[in-house]
């Protein structure tokens, strides 16, 4: 019964996980911050309290 022999599928499993764990993080991390941040002017708004007349 060939499905009981773990050697062929176990090596393929380990090799595919090794490829995924080495290539995928570098490709994902390249697209996280492609540009530098530029700070915009922060406008400070006045908080006008509204007093109710009742």
PDB file of N, CA, C and O in Angstrom:
ATOM      1  N   UNK A   1       0.839  -1.176   0.000  1.00  0.00           N
ATOM      2  CA  UNK A   1       0.000   0.000   0.000  1.00  0.00           C
ATOM      3  C   UNK A   1       0.890   1.249   0.000  1.00  0.00           C
ATOM      4  O   UNK A   1       1.550   1.532   1.000  1.00  0.00           O
ATOM      5  N   UNK A   2       0.915   1.978  -1.081  1.00  0.00           N
ATOM      6  CA  UNK A   2       1.841   3.116  -1.179  1.00  0.00           C
ATOM      7  C   UNK A   2       1.467   4.290  -0.285  1.00  0.00           C
ATOM      8  O   UNK A   2       2.341   5.090   0.049  1.00  0.00           O
ATOM      9  N   UNK A   3       0.207   4.427   0.116  1.00  0.00           N
ATOM     10  CA  UNK A   3      -0.161   5.572   0.932  1.00  0.00           C
ATOM     11  C   UNK A   3       0.387   5.459   2.358  1.00  0.00           C
ATOM     12  O   UNK A   3       0.409   6.455   3.081  1.00  0.00           O
ATOM     13  N   UNK A   4       0.823   4.286   2.774  1.00  0.00           N
ATOM     14  CA  UNK A   4       1.400   4.127   4.096  1.00  0.00           C
ATOM     15  C   UNK A   4       2.881   4.468   4.129  1.00  0.00           C
ATOM     16  O   UNK A   4       3.464   4.567   5.209  1.00  0.00           O
ATOM     17  N   UNK A   5       3.492   4.646   2.986  1.00  0.00           N
ATOM     18  CA  UNK A   5       4.905   5.009   2.932  1.00  0.00           C
ATOM     19  C   UNK A   5       5.006   6.535   3.048  1.00  0.00           C
ATOM     20  O   UNK A   5       4.637   7.233   2.104  1.00  0.00           O
ATOM     21  N   UNK A   6       5.492   7.074   4.168  1.00  0.00           N
ATOM     22  CA  UNK A   6       5.488   8.521   4.365  1.00  0.00           C
ATOM     23  C   UNK A   6       6.605   9.264   3.651  1.00  0.00           C
ATOM     24  O   UNK A   6       6.606  10.494   3.615  1.00  0.00           O
ATOM     25  N   UNK A   7       7.542   8.541   3.092  1.00  0.00           N
ATOM     26  CA  UNK A   7       8.709   9.217   2.533  1.00  0.00           C
ATOM     27  C   UNK A   7       8.384  10.142   1.357  1.00  0.00           C
ATOM     28  O   UNK A   7       8.845  11.283   1.396  1.00  0.00           O
ATOM     29  N   UNK A   8       7.642   9.765   0.326  1.00  0.00           N
ATOM     30  CA  UNK A   8       7.444  10.685  -0.803  1.00  0.00           C
ATOM     31  C   UNK A   8       6.624  11.928  -0.438  1.00  0.00           C
ATOM     32  O   UNK A   8       7.027  13.042  -0.774  1.00  0.00           O
ATOM     33  N   UNK A   9       5.503  11.764   0.229  1.00  0.00           N
ATOM     34  CA  UNK A   9       4.661  12.925   0.485  1.00  0.00           C
ATOM     35  C   UNK A   9       5.191  13.774   1.625  1.00  0.00           C
ATOM     36  O   UNK A   9       4.932  14.977   1.662  1.00  0.00           O
ATOM     37  N   UNK A  10       5.933  13.177   2.566  1.00  0.00           N
ATOM     38  CA  UNK A  10       6.487  13.962   3.665  1.00  0.00           C
ATOM     39  C   UNK A  10       7.597  14.882   3.179  1.00  0.00           C
ATOM     40  O   UNK A  10       7.701  16.016   3.647  1.00  0.00           O
ATOM     41  N   UNK A  11       8.422  14.421   2.255  1.00  0.00           N
ATOM     42  CA  UNK A  11       9.484  15.291   1.727  1.00  0.00           C
ATOM     43  C   UNK A  11       8.893  16.408   0.875  1.00  0.00           C
ATOM     44  O   UNK A  11       9.393  17.533   0.899  1.00  0.00           O
ATOM     45  N   UNK A  12       7.848  16.114   0.132  1.00  0.00           N
ATOM     46  CA  UNK A  12       7.186  17.154  -0.653  1.00  0.00           C
ATOM     47  C   UNK A  12       6.539  18.177   0.276  1.00  0.00           C
ATOM     48  O   UNK A  12       6.603  19.377   0.012  1.00  0.00           O
ATOM     49  N   UNK A  13       5.922  17.717   1.351  1.00  0.00           N
ATOM     50  CA  UNK A  13       5.309  18.614   2.321  1.00  0.00           C
ATOM     51  C   UNK A  13       6.347  19.529   2.964  1.00  0.00           C
ATOM     52  O   UNK A  13       6.130  20.737   3.060  1.00  0.00           O
ATOM     53  N   UNK A  14       7.461  18.972   3.399  1.00  0.00           N
ATOM     54  CA  UNK A  14       8.503  19.774   4.039  1.00  0.00           C
ATOM     55  C   UNK A  14       9.124  20.749   3.044  1.00  0.00           C
ATOM     56  O   UNK A  14       9.383  21.901   3.392  1.00  0.00           O
ATOM     57  N   UNK A  15       9.362  20.309   1.827  1.00  0.00           N
ATOM     58  CA  UNK A  15       9.956  21.189   0.819  1.00  0.00           C
ATOM     59  C   UNK A  15       9.009  22.329   0.448  1.00  0.00           C
ATOM     60  O   UNK A  15       9.450  23.468   0.291  1.00  0.00           O
ATOM     61  N   UNK A  16       7.717  22.039   0.307  1.00  0.00           N
ATOM     62  CA  UNK A  16       6.772  23.096  -0.064  1.00  0.00           C
ATOM     63  C   UNK A  16       6.617  24.102   1.069  1.00  0.00           C
ATOM     64  O   UNK A  16       6.523  25.302   0.811  1.00  0.00           O
ATOM     65  N   UNK A  17       6.589  23.642   2.321  1.00  0.00           N
ATOM     66  CA  UNK A  17       6.513  24.578   3.440  1.00  0.00           C
ATOM     67  C   UNK A  17       7.781  25.414   3.548  1.00  0.00           C
ATOM     68  O   UNK A  17       7.719  26.594   3.891  1.00  0.00           O
ATOM     69  N   UNK A  18       8.921  24.815   3.260  1.00  0.00           N
ATOM     70  CA  UNK A  18      10.175  25.576   3.308  1.00  0.00           C
ATOM     71  C   UNK A  18      10.180  26.667   2.251  1.00  0.00           C
ATOM     72  O   UNK A  18      10.629  27.783   2.513  1.00  0.00           O
ATOM     73  N   UNK A  19       9.688  26.358   1.065  1.00  0.00           N
ATOM     74  CA  UNK A  19       9.616  27.364   0.002  1.00  0.00           C
ATOM     75  C   UNK A  19       8.634  28.463   0.375  1.00  0.00           C
ATOM     76  O   UNK A  19       8.930  29.644   0.197  1.00  0.00           O
ATOM     77  N   UNK A  20       7.478  28.091   0.887  1.00  0.00           N
ATOM     78  CA  UNK A  20       6.483  29.096   1.265  1.00  0.00           C
ATOM     79  C   UNK A  20       6.965  29.989   2.401  1.00  0.00           C
ATOM     80  O   UNK A  20       6.710  31.193   2.394  1.00  0.00           O
ATOM     81  N   UNK A  21       7.652  29.416   3.362  1.00  0.00           N
ATOM     82  CA  UNK A  21       8.101  30.213   4.502  1.00  0.00           C
ATOM     83  C   UNK A  21       9.317  31.076   4.191  1.00  0.00           C
ATOM     84  O   UNK A  21       9.612  32.002   4.946  1.00  0.00           O
ATOM     85  N   UNK A  22      10.026  30.802   3.109  1.00  0.00           N
ATOM     86  CA  UNK A  22      11.167  31.647   2.762  1.00  0.00           C
ATOM     87  C   UNK A  22      10.821  32.701   1.711  1.00  0.00           C
ATOM     88  O   UNK A  22      11.373  33.801   1.747  1.00  0.00           O
ATOM     89  N   UNK A  23       9.935  32.397   0.792  1.00  0.00           N
ATOM     90  CA  UNK A  23       9.627  33.340  -0.279  1.00  0.00           C
ATOM     91  C   UNK A  23       8.463  34.272   0.054  1.00  0.00           C
ATOM     92  O   UNK A  23       8.503  35.454  -0.287  1.00  0.00           O
ATOM     93  N   UNK A  24       7.456  33.769   0.698  1.00  0.00           N
ATOM     94  CA  UNK A  24       6.253  34.561   0.941  1.00  0.00           C
ATOM     95  C   UNK A  24       6.490  35.769   1.843  1.00  0.00           C
ATOM     96  O   UNK A  24       6.029  36.854   1.491  1.00  0.00           O
ATOM     97  N   UNK A  25       7.180  35.659   2.985  1.00  0.00           N
ATOM     98  CA  UNK A  25       7.351  36.854   3.821  1.00  0.00           C
ATOM     99  C   UNK A  25       8.118  37.973   3.128  1.00  0.00           C
ATOM    100  O   UNK A  25       7.810  39.143   3.352  1.00  0.00           O
ATOM    101  N   UNK A  26       9.097  37.656   2.301  1.00  0.00           N
ATOM    102  CA  UNK A  26       9.836  38.717   1.621  1.00  0.00           C
ATOM    103  C   UNK A  26       8.962  39.419   0.593  1.00  0.00           C
ATOM    104  O   UNK A  26       9.067  40.634   0.425  1.00  0.00           O
ATOM    105  N   UNK A  27       8.109  38.681  -0.093  1.00  0.00           N
ATOM    106  CA  UNK A  27       7.226  39.317  -1.072  1.00  0.00           C
ATOM    107  C   UNK A  27       6.146  40.146  -0.393  1.00  0.00           C
ATOM    108  O   UNK A  27       5.773  41.205  -0.897  1.00  0.00           O
ATOM    109  N   UNK A  28       5.645  39.684   0.733  1.00  0.00           N
ATOM    110  CA  UNK A  28       4.611  40.427   1.444  1.00  0.00           C
ATOM    111  C   UNK A  28       5.196  41.678   2.081  1.00  0.00           C
ATOM    112  O   UNK A  28       4.576  42.740   2.024  1.00  0.00           O
ATOM    113  N   UNK A  29       6.359  41.579   2.678  1.00  0.00           N
ATOM    114  CA  UNK A  29       6.962  42.724   3.348  1.00  0.00           C
ATOM    115  C   UNK A  29       7.393  43.813   2.375  1.00  0.00           C
ATOM    116  O   UNK A  29       7.534  44.967   2.780  1.00  0.00           O
ATOM    117  N   UNK A  30       7.604  43.485   1.122  1.00  0.00           N
ATOM    118  CA  UNK A  30       7.947  44.504   0.124  1.00  0.00           C
ATOM    119  C   UNK A  30       6.768  45.432  -0.167  1.00  0.00           C
ATOM    120  O   UNK A  30       6.970  46.561  -0.612  1.00  0.00           O
ATOM    121  N   UNK A  31       5.559  44.978   0.073  1.00  0.00           N
ATOM    122  CA  UNK A  31       4.380  45.765  -0.281  1.00  0.00           C
ATOM    123  C   UNK A  31       3.713  46.427   0.916  1.00  0.00           C
ATOM    124  O   UNK A  31       2.668  47.059   0.760  1.00  0.00           O
ATOM    125  N   UNK A  32       4.282  46.299   2.094  1.00  0.00           N
ATOM    126  CA  UNK A  32       3.627  46.887   3.262  1.00  0.00           C
ATOM    127  C   UNK A  32       3.790  48.397   3.270  1.00  0.00           C
ATOM    128  O   UNK A  32       2.793  49.112   3.374  1.00  0.00           O
ATOM    129  N   UNK A  33       5.008  48.905   3.163  1.00  0.00           N
ATOM    130  CA  UNK A  33       5.271  50.344   3.194  1.00  0.00           C
ATOM    131  C   UNK A  33       6.090  50.742   1.962  1.00  0.00           C
ATOM    132  O   UNK A  33       7.301  50.934   2.075  1.00  0.00           O
ATOM    133  N   UNK A  34       5.470  50.867   0.808  1.00  0.00           N
ATOM    134  CA  UNK A  34       6.256  51.217  -0.373  1.00  0.00           C
ATOM    135  C   UNK A  34       6.737  52.663  -0.373  1.00  0.00           C
ATOM    136  O   UNK A  34       7.761  52.964  -0.987  1.00  0.00           O
ATOM    137  N   UNK A  35       6.031  53.561   0.295  1.00  0.00           N
ATOM    138  CA  UNK A  35       6.381  54.975   0.286  1.00  0.00           C
ATOM    139  C   UNK A  35       6.589  55.469   1.708  1.00  0.00           C
ATOM    140  O   UNK A  35       6.100  54.879   2.671  1.00  0.00           O
ATOM    141  N   UNK A  36       7.314  56.548   1.812  1.00  0.00           N
ATOM    142  CA  UNK A  36       7.508  57.176   3.112  1.00  0.00           C
ATOM    143  C   UNK A  36       6.282  58.020   3.453  1.00  0.00           C
ATOM    144  O   UNK A  36       5.590  58.524   2.568  1.00  0.00           O
ATOM    145  N   UNK A  37       6.032  58.161   4.733  1.00  0.00           N
ATOM    146  CA  UNK A  37       4.912  58.986   5.168  1.00  0.00           C
ATOM    147  C   UNK A  37       5.269  60.455   5.072  1.00  0.00           C
ATOM    148  O   UNK A  37       6.408  60.845   5.330  1.00  0.00           O
ATOM    149  N   UNK A  38       4.301  61.261   4.705  1.00  0.00           N
ATOM    150  CA  UNK A  38       4.453  62.706   4.771  1.00  0.00           C
ATOM    151  C   UNK A  38       3.403  63.237   5.728  1.00  0.00           C
ATOM    152  O   UNK A  38       2.212  62.961   5.585  1.00  0.00           O
ATOM    153  N   UNK A  39       3.859  64.000   6.699  1.00  0.00           N
ATOM    154  CA  UNK A  39       2.927  64.522   7.681  1.00  0.00           C
ATOM    155  C   UNK A  39       2.177  65.718   7.110  1.00  0.00           C
ATOM    156  O   UNK A  39       2.780  66.630   6.545  1.00  0.00           O
ATOM    157  N   UNK A  40       0.885  65.704   7.262  1.00  0.00           N
ATOM    158  CA  UNK A  40       0.056  66.806   6.816  1.00  0.00           C
ATOM    159  C   UNK A  40      -0.091  67.804   7.949  1.00  0.00           C
ATOM    160  O   UNK A  40       0.136  67.479   9.115  1.00  0.00           O
ATOM    161  N   UNK A  41      -0.470  69.012   7.596  1.00  0.00           N
ATOM    162  CA  UNK A  41      -0.710  70.017   8.625  1.00  0.00           C
ATOM    163  C   UNK A  41      -1.935  69.613   9.438  1.00  0.00           C
ATOM    164  O   UNK A  41      -3.002  69.319   8.900  1.00  0.00           O
ATOM    165  N   UNK A  42      -1.745  69.610  10.719  1.00  0.00           N
ATOM    166  CA  UNK A  42      -2.842  69.250  11.602  1.00  0.00           C
ATOM    167  C   UNK A  42      -3.526  70.536  12.042  1.00  0.00           C
ATOM    168  O   UNK A  42      -2.936  71.364  12.736  1.00  0.00           O
ATOM    169  N   UNK A  43      -4.769  70.691  11.630  1.00  0.00           N
ATOM    170  CA  UNK A  43      -5.530  71.874  12.004  1.00  0.00           C
ATOM    171  C   UNK A  43      -6.196  71.616  13.342  1.00  0.00           C
ATOM    172  O   UNK A  43      -6.831  70.582  13.549  1.00  0.00           O
ATOM    173  N   UNK A  44      -6.046  72.542  14.219  1.00  0.00           N
ATOM    174  CA  UNK A  44      -6.664  72.404  15.522  1.00  0.00           C
ATOM    175  C   UNK A  44      -7.971  73.198  15.509  1.00  0.00           C
ATOM    176  O   UNK A  44      -7.985  74.421  15.365  1.00  0.00           O
ATOM    177  N   UNK A  45      -9.044  72.465  15.662  1.00  0.00           N
ATOM    178  CA  UNK A  45     -10.350  73.096  15.631  1.00  0.00           C
ATOM    179  C   UNK A  45     -10.731  73.540  17.037  1.00  0.00           C
ATOM    180  O   UNK A  45     -10.434  72.880  18.033  1.00  0.00           O
ATOM    181  N   UNK A  46     -11.396  74.679  17.072  1.00  0.00           N
ATOM    182  CA  UNK A  46     -11.881  75.152  18.359  1.00  0.00           C
ATOM    183  C   UNK A  46     -13.138  74.378  18.723  1.00  0.00           C
ATOM    184  O   UNK A  46     -14.029  74.165  17.900  1.00  0.00           O
ATOM    185  N   UNK A  47     -13.176  73.978  19.945  1.00  0.00           N
ATOM    186  CA  UNK A  47     -14.343  73.263  20.422  1.00  0.00           C
ATOM    187  C   UNK A  47     -15.318  74.283  20.983  1.00  0.00           C
ATOM    188  O   UNK A  47     -15.127  74.792  22.088  1.00  0.00           O
ATOM    189  N   UNK A  48     -16.349  74.576  20.233  1.00  0.00           N
ATOM    190  CA  UNK A  48     -17.350  75.536  20.661  1.00  0.00           C
ATOM    191  C   UNK A  48     -18.448  74.804  21.411  1.00  0.00           C
ATOM    192  O   UNK A  48     -19.151  73.960  20.856  1.00  0.00           O
ATOM    193  N   UNK A  49     -18.575  75.144  22.671  1.00  0.00           N
ATOM    194  CA  UNK A  49     -19.618  74.515  23.477  1.00  0.00           C
ATOM    195  C   UNK A  49     -20.962  75.139  23.146  1.00  0.00           C
ATOM    196  O   UNK A  49     -21.081  76.347  22.941  1.00  0.00           O
ATOM    197  N   UNK A  50     -21.948  74.297  23.102  1.00  0.00           N
ATOM    198  CA  UNK A  50     -23.286  74.746  22.789  1.00  0.00           C
ATOM    199  C   UNK A  50     -24.097  74.649  24.076  1.00  0.00           C
ATOM    200  O   UNK A  50     -24.413  73.559  24.554  1.00  0.00           O
ATOM    201  N   UNK A  51     -24.415  75.786  24.610  1.00  0.00           N
ATOM    202  CA  UNK A  51     -25.188  75.792  25.845  1.00  0.00           C
ATOM    203  C   UNK A  51     -26.669  75.790  25.501  1.00  0.00           C
ATOM    204  O   UNK A  51     -27.141  76.644  24.750  1.00  0.00           O
ATOM    205  N   UNK A  52     -27.367  74.870  26.030  1.00  0.00           N
ATOM    206  CA  UNK A  52     -28.803  74.747  25.776  1.00  0.00           C
ATOM    207  C   UNK A  52     -29.545  75.772  26.631  1.00  0.00           C
ATOM    208  O   UNK A  52     -29.146  76.058  27.760  1.00  0.00           O
ATOM    209  N   UNK A  53     -30.598  76.305  26.097  1.00  0.00           N
ATOM    210  CA  UNK A  53     -31.360  77.340  26.773  1.00  0.00           C
ATOM    211  C   UNK A  53     -32.534  76.777  27.570  1.00  0.00           C
ATOM    212  O   UNK A  53     -33.504  77.507  27.775  1.00  0.00           O
ATOM    213  N   UNK A  54     -32.510  75.587  28.010  1.00  0.00           N
ATOM    214  CA  UNK A  54     -33.625  74.978  28.741  1.00  0.00           C
ATOM    215  C   UNK A  54     -33.185  74.260  29.963  1.00  0.00           C
ATOM    216  O   UNK A  54     -34.013  73.698  30.680  1.00  0.00           O
TER     217      UNK A  54
END
